[in-house]
Amino acid sequence: MEHKIAAYLGFCKRAGKLALGVNAVAATRGRVYLLVADPSASPNTKKEIEKFAVRFSCPVVWAEGLETLVHKTACKLAAVREEHLAAAIVRQMQA
């Protein structure tokens, strides 16, 4: 399961449809279809993530080890800006 999610996030990254980090997500303009967050984030970061979910009207998926999935150290949040890949990630998380 994690391999497929890492692959989908990699596709988003190569397509330029992935914002990595809280600051990058805060600066994102346009539509965000999914927020992928790491449960090890601090309480204040978790509050920010919930605010982003309301702001972008999108679901939040909590994925353990997000920094290894996106190959970026200390990454606690990723915003997927591609609708079909976001749907595929949600399906993998539910399976």
N, CA, C and O atoms as a DFTB+ gen file, in Angstrom:
380 C
 N C O
     1  1       0.829      -1.192       0.000
     2  2       0.000       0.000       0.000
     3  2       0.870       1.252       0.000
     4  3       0.627       2.173      -0.779
     5  1       1.883       1.294       0.866
     6  2       2.726       2.481       0.947
     7  2       3.493       2.720      -0.343
     8  3       3.778       3.863      -0.700
     9  1       3.831       1.621      -1.053
    10  2       4.564       1.770      -2.305
    11  2       3.714       2.476      -3.350
    12  3       4.210       3.318      -4.097
    13  1       2.428       2.129      -3.401
    14  2       1.545       2.776      -4.365
    15  2       1.334       4.247      -4.016
    16  3       1.321       5.105      -4.898
    17  1       1.170       4.532      -2.728
    18  2       0.987       5.926      -2.309
    19  2       2.242       6.727      -2.625
    20  3       2.153       7.858      -3.103
    21  1       3.405       6.152      -2.365
    22  2       4.664       6.834      -2.695
    23  2       4.762       7.066      -4.197
    24  3       5.240       8.114      -4.631
    25  1       4.315       6.104      -4.993
    26  2       4.342       6.265      -6.448
    27  2       3.399       7.378      -6.886
    28  3       3.761       8.206      -7.722
    29  1       2.196       7.404      -6.329
    30  2       1.242       8.458      -6.687
    31  2       1.765       9.841      -6.295
    32  3       1.632      10.802      -7.053
    33  1       2.362       9.931      -5.106
    34  2       2.938      11.214      -4.689
    35  2       4.112      11.596      -5.587
    36  3       4.313      12.775      -5.877
    37  1       4.879      10.617      -6.021
    38  2       5.977      10.874      -6.954
    39  2       5.472      11.384      -8.292
    40  3       6.078      12.281      -8.879
    41  1       4.364      10.822      -8.786
    42  2       3.769      11.306     -10.030
    43  2       3.338      12.767      -9.885
    44  3       3.556      13.581     -10.783
    45  1       2.723      13.087      -8.743
    46  2       2.298      14.467      -8.488
    47  2       3.500      15.400      -8.453
    48  3       3.460      16.500      -9.003
    49  1       4.560      14.957      -7.809
    50  2       5.765      15.780      -7.676
    51  2       6.376      16.067      -9.044
    52  3       6.757      17.201      -9.335
    53  1       6.468      15.030      -9.886
    54  2       7.031      15.207     -11.226
    55  2       6.160      16.095     -12.100
    56  3       6.662      16.811     -12.966
    57  1       4.853      16.046     -11.869
    58  2       3.931      16.860     -12.656
    59  2       3.820      18.288     -12.123
    60  3       3.161      19.131     -12.731
    61  1       4.470      18.559     -10.982
    62  2       4.394      19.897     -10.397
    63  2       3.080      20.162      -9.695
    64  3       2.677      21.314      -9.539
    65  1       2.410      19.102      -9.269
    66  2       1.102      19.227      -8.626
    67  2       1.140      18.845      -7.154
    68  3       0.130      18.415      -6.596
    69  1       2.301      18.999      -6.522
    70  2       2.450      18.636      -5.123
    71  2       3.167      19.768      -4.390
    72  3       4.258      20.180      -4.785
    73  1       2.554      20.260      -3.332
    74  2       3.186      21.264      -2.477
    75  2       3.628      20.561      -1.203
    76  3       2.824      19.901      -0.545
    77  1       4.907      20.701      -0.850
    78  2       5.470      20.003       0.304
    79  2       5.795      20.987       1.418
    80  3       6.525      21.956       1.211
    81  1       5.252      20.732       2.589
    82  2       5.522      21.568       3.748
    83  2       4.383      22.520       4.048
    84  3       3.616      22.890       3.159
    85  1       4.280      22.913       5.301
    86  2       3.194      23.787       5.742
    87  2       3.282      25.148       5.060
    88  3       2.262      25.692       4.637
    89  1       4.488      25.704       4.947
    90  2       4.635      27.016       4.326
    91  2       4.281      26.993       2.841
    92  3       3.667      27.933       2.337
    93  1       4.660      25.935       2.144
    94  2       4.331      25.823       0.722
    95  2       2.828      25.669       0.522
    96  3       2.267      26.214      -0.428
    97  1       2.180      24.933       1.408
    98  2       0.735      24.768       1.306
    99  2       0.040      26.090       1.601
   100  3      -0.955      26.427       0.960
   101  1       0.557      26.836       2.565
   102  2      -0.031      28.138       2.898
   103  2       0.057      29.096       1.714
   104  3      -0.825      29.937       1.540
   105  1       1.101      28.986       0.900
   106  2       1.285      29.869      -0.247
   107  2       0.575      29.369      -1.502
   108  3       0.600      30.040      -2.534
   109  1      -0.052      28.207      -1.423
   110  2      -0.699      27.606      -2.590
   111  2      -1.954      28.378      -2.969
   112  3      -2.803      28.687      -2.133
   113  1      -2.037      28.674      -4.252
   114  2      -3.238      29.294      -4.814
   115  2      -3.918      28.255      -5.695
   116  3      -3.252      27.394      -6.270
   117  1      -5.199      28.329      -5.800
   118  2      -5.909      27.377      -6.639
   119  2      -6.468      26.218      -5.847
   120  3      -6.547      26.261      -4.620
   121  1      -6.849      25.192      -6.562
   122  2      -7.551      24.063      -5.982
   123  2      -6.589      23.035      -5.403
   124  3      -5.593      22.676      -6.030
   125  1      -6.898      22.572      -4.206
   126  2      -6.191      21.457      -3.570
   127  2      -7.232      20.365      -3.355
   128  3      -8.298      20.620      -2.794
   129  1      -6.925      19.145      -3.802
   130  2      -7.883      18.053      -3.734
   131  2      -7.676      17.135      -2.536
   132  3      -8.593      16.422      -2.129
   133  1      -6.462      17.153      -1.969
   134  2      -6.177      16.261      -0.846
   135  2      -4.985      16.783      -0.062
   136  3      -4.005      17.256      -0.637
   137  1      -5.080      16.692       1.251
   138  2      -3.954      16.981       2.128
   139  2      -3.483      15.666       2.726
   140  3      -4.272      14.916       3.301
   141  1      -2.195      15.395       2.588
   142  2      -1.596      14.204       3.185
   143  2      -0.714      14.680       4.324
   144  3       0.232      15.437       4.104
   145  1      -1.018      14.244       5.538
   146  2      -0.318      14.735       6.719
   147  2       0.288      13.579       7.509
   148  3      -0.187      12.445       7.454
   149  1       1.342      13.898       8.239
   150  2       2.014      12.927       9.091
   151  2       1.454      13.069      10.514
   152  3       1.418      14.177      11.049
   153  1       1.022      11.977      11.126
   154  2       0.464      12.067      12.484
   155  2       1.476      12.475      13.549
   156  3       1.080      12.804      14.667
   157  1       2.765      12.462      13.235
   158  2       3.768      12.871      14.215
   159  2       3.973      14.384      14.242
   160  3       4.880      14.873      14.916
   161  1       3.146      15.124      13.521
   162  2       3.249      16.585      13.516
   163  2       2.899      17.141      14.905
   164  3       2.180      16.508      15.678
   165  1       3.415      18.317      15.195
   166  2       3.141      18.945      16.489
   167  2       1.677      19.366      16.577
   168  3       1.009      19.484      15.550
   169  1       1.174      19.591      17.777
   170  2      -0.235      20.007      17.930
   171  2      -0.571      21.295      17.171
   172  3      -1.654      21.408      16.598
   173  1       0.348      22.265      17.163
   174  2       0.090      23.497      16.429
   175  2       0.030      23.249      14.926
   176  3      -0.785      23.852      14.228
   177  1       0.881      22.374      14.433
   178  2       0.852      22.029      13.012
   179  2      -0.439      21.311      12.671
   180  3      -1.004      21.533      11.600
   181  1      -0.914      20.458      13.556
   182  2      -2.180      19.763      13.317
   183  2      -3.341      20.751      13.246
   184  3      -4.267      20.560      12.459
   185  1      -3.302      21.804      14.060
   186  2      -4.332      22.849      13.993
   187  2      -4.277      23.554      12.637
   188  3      -5.311      23.830      12.030
   189  1      -3.057      23.844      12.167
   190  2      -2.892      24.480      10.858
   191  2      -3.426      23.576       9.748
   192  3      -4.059      24.052       8.805
   193  1      -3.173      22.290       9.859
   194  2      -3.647      21.340       8.851
   195  2      -5.173      21.341       8.796
   196  3      -5.758      21.318       7.713
   197  1      -5.815      21.366       9.955
   198  2      -7.276      21.412       9.983
   199  2      -7.792      22.711       9.363
   200  3      -8.821      22.699       8.688
   201  1      -7.100      23.826       9.579
   202  2      -7.486      25.099       8.958
   203  2      -7.351      25.031       7.441
   204  3      -8.195      25.554       6.713
   205  1      -6.283      24.383       6.964
   206  2      -6.096      24.220       5.521
   207  2      -7.202      23.351       4.930
   208  3      -7.666      23.612       3.820
   209  1      -7.626      22.324       5.659
   210  2      -8.696      21.452       5.171
   211  2      -9.993      22.242       4.974
   212  3     -10.722      22.021       4.007
   213  1     -10.268      23.155       5.891
   214  2     -11.457      24.000       5.757
   215  2     -11.268      24.998       4.618
   216  3     -12.178      25.210       3.816
   217  1     -10.094      25.607       4.549
   218  2      -9.809      26.616       3.518
   219  2      -9.922      26.038       2.110
   220  3     -10.493      26.671       1.222
   221  1      -9.378      24.831       1.903
   222  2      -9.379      24.229       0.575
   223  2     -10.564      23.286       0.347
   224  3     -10.724      22.764      -0.757
   225  1     -11.390      23.061       1.359
   226  2     -12.540      22.155       1.281
   227  2     -12.130      20.781       0.751
   228  3     -12.706      20.267      -0.208
   229  1     -11.136      20.211       1.391
   230  2     -10.636      18.915       0.943
   231  2     -10.406      18.001       2.144
   232  3     -10.273      18.473       3.273
   233  1     -10.361      16.695       1.897
   234  2     -10.114      15.762       3.006
   235  2      -8.646      15.733       3.413
   236  3      -7.761      16.138       2.661
   237  1      -8.419      15.244       4.625
   238  2      -7.063      15.056       5.138
   239  2      -6.844      13.560       5.330
   240  3      -7.662      12.874       5.943
   241  1      -5.736      13.069       4.803
   242  2      -5.342      11.670       4.984
   243  2      -4.085      11.674       5.843
   244  3      -3.116      12.369       5.538
   245  1      -4.110      10.897       6.915
   246  2      -2.960      10.814       7.814
   247  2      -2.130       9.603       7.426
   248  3      -2.595       8.467       7.520
   249  1      -0.892       9.847       6.986
   250  2       0.001       8.779       6.530
   251  2       1.270       8.775       7.377
   252  3       2.007       9.760       7.421
   253  1       1.510       7.657       8.044
   254  2       2.713       7.507       8.865
   255  2       3.953       7.509       7.968
   256  3       3.981       6.821       6.948
   257  1       4.971       8.273       8.343
   258  2       6.219       8.307       7.578
   259  2       6.121       9.080       6.277
   260  3       6.665       8.648       5.260
   261  1       5.442      10.206       6.291
   262  2       5.262      11.001       5.074
   263  2       6.590      11.439       4.478
   264  3       6.739      11.484       3.257
   265  1       7.560      11.763       5.334
   266  2       8.848      12.240       4.823
   267  2       9.562      11.183       3.986
   268  3      10.298      11.528       3.062
   269  1       9.362       9.915       4.290
   270  2       9.961       8.867       3.457
   271  2       9.165       8.665       2.171
   272  3       9.732       8.291       1.144
   273  1       7.868       8.907       2.220
   274  2       7.048       8.759       1.017
   275  2       7.368       9.823      -0.028
   276  3       7.335       9.548      -1.228
   277  1       7.679      11.046       0.428
   278  2       7.949      12.143      -0.520
   279  2       9.438      12.456      -0.639
   280  3       9.827      13.341      -1.400
   281  1      10.272      11.733       0.111
   282  2      11.729      11.905       0.066
   283  2      12.167      13.329       0.407
   284  3      13.021      13.914      -0.260
   285  1      11.556      13.870       1.467
   286  2      11.948      15.186       1.962
   287  2      11.953      15.123       3.487
   288  3      10.953      14.770       4.111
   289  1      13.101      15.473       4.075
   290  2      13.223      15.373       5.527
   291  2      12.341      16.401       6.218
   292  3      12.168      17.519       5.732
   293  1      11.795      16.012       7.343
   294  2      10.967      16.855       8.209
   295  2       9.720      17.385       7.511
   296  3       9.213      18.444       7.881
   297  1       9.223      16.677       6.522
   298  2       7.998      17.078       5.827
   299  2       6.803      16.495       6.572
   300  3       6.709      15.280       6.744
   301  1       5.899      17.350       7.010
   302  2       4.737      16.898       7.764
   303  2       3.427      17.095       7.017
   304  3       2.380      16.649       7.488
   305  1       3.463      17.763       5.846
   306  2       2.240      18.030       5.104
   307  2       2.534      18.098       3.617
   308  3       3.539      18.669       3.193
   309  1       1.647      17.507       2.835
   310  2       1.734      17.585       1.377
   311  2       0.339      17.871       0.840
   312  3      -0.644      17.294       1.304
   313  1       0.261      18.760      -0.136
   314  2      -1.015      19.097      -0.766
   315  2      -1.009      18.578      -2.197
   316  3      -0.145      18.938      -2.997
   317  1      -1.979      17.731      -2.509
   318  2      -2.104      17.161      -3.852
   319  2      -3.060      18.047      -4.648
   320  3      -4.200      18.271      -4.242
   321  1      -2.575      18.551      -5.797
   322  2      -3.369      19.455      -6.609
   323  2      -3.818      18.811      -7.927
   324  3      -4.129      19.510      -8.891
   325  1      -3.849      17.484      -7.960
   326  2      -4.316      16.742      -9.134
   327  2      -5.449      15.831      -8.697
   328  3      -5.265      14.966      -7.840
   329  1      -6.613      16.024      -9.281
   330  2      -7.834      15.375      -8.817
   331  2      -7.785      13.846      -8.882
   332  3      -8.169      13.181      -7.919
   333  1      -7.326      13.287      -9.982
   334  2      -7.361      11.833     -10.148
   335  2      -6.338      11.126      -9.257
   336  3      -6.618      10.054      -8.722
   337  1      -5.181      11.708      -9.101
   338  2      -4.194      11.112      -8.202
   339  2      -4.637      11.226      -6.748
   340  3      -4.369      10.331      -5.947
   341  1      -5.305      12.308      -6.405
   342  2      -5.842      12.449      -5.048
   343  2      -6.878      11.364      -4.778
   344  3      -6.893      10.772      -3.699
   345  1      -7.737      11.103      -5.751
   346  2      -8.746      10.045      -5.589
   347  2      -8.086       8.675      -5.461
   348  3      -8.546       7.836      -4.686
   349  1      -7.014       8.443      -6.214
   350  2      -6.303       7.163      -6.136
   351  2      -5.655       6.977      -4.770
   352  3      -5.662       5.872      -4.228
   353  1      -5.099       8.040      -4.211
   354  2      -4.480       7.961      -2.881
   355  2      -5.538       7.649      -1.825
   356  3      -5.311       6.824      -0.940
   357  1      -6.683       8.300      -1.917
   358  2      -7.759       8.042      -0.961
   359  2      -8.225       6.591      -1.062
   360  3      -8.467       5.951      -0.039
   361  1      -8.353       6.063      -2.281
   362  2      -8.756       4.659      -2.455
   363  2      -7.722       3.722      -1.834
   364  3      -8.094       2.729      -1.210
   365  1      -6.444       4.015      -1.991
   366  2      -5.399       3.157      -1.407
   367  2      -5.425       3.214       0.114
   368  3      -5.197       2.199       0.772
   369  1      -5.694       4.365       0.672
   370  2      -5.735       4.491       2.128
   371  2      -6.936       3.743       2.711
   372  3      -6.864       3.243       3.834
   373  1      -8.024       3.662       1.971
   374  2      -9.220       2.973       2.458
   375  2      -9.124       1.463       2.298
   376  3      -9.818       0.717       2.989
   377  1      -8.264       1.011       1.385
   378  2      -8.158      -0.437       1.115
   379  2      -7.386      -1.157       2.201
   380  3      -7.206      -2.373       2.128
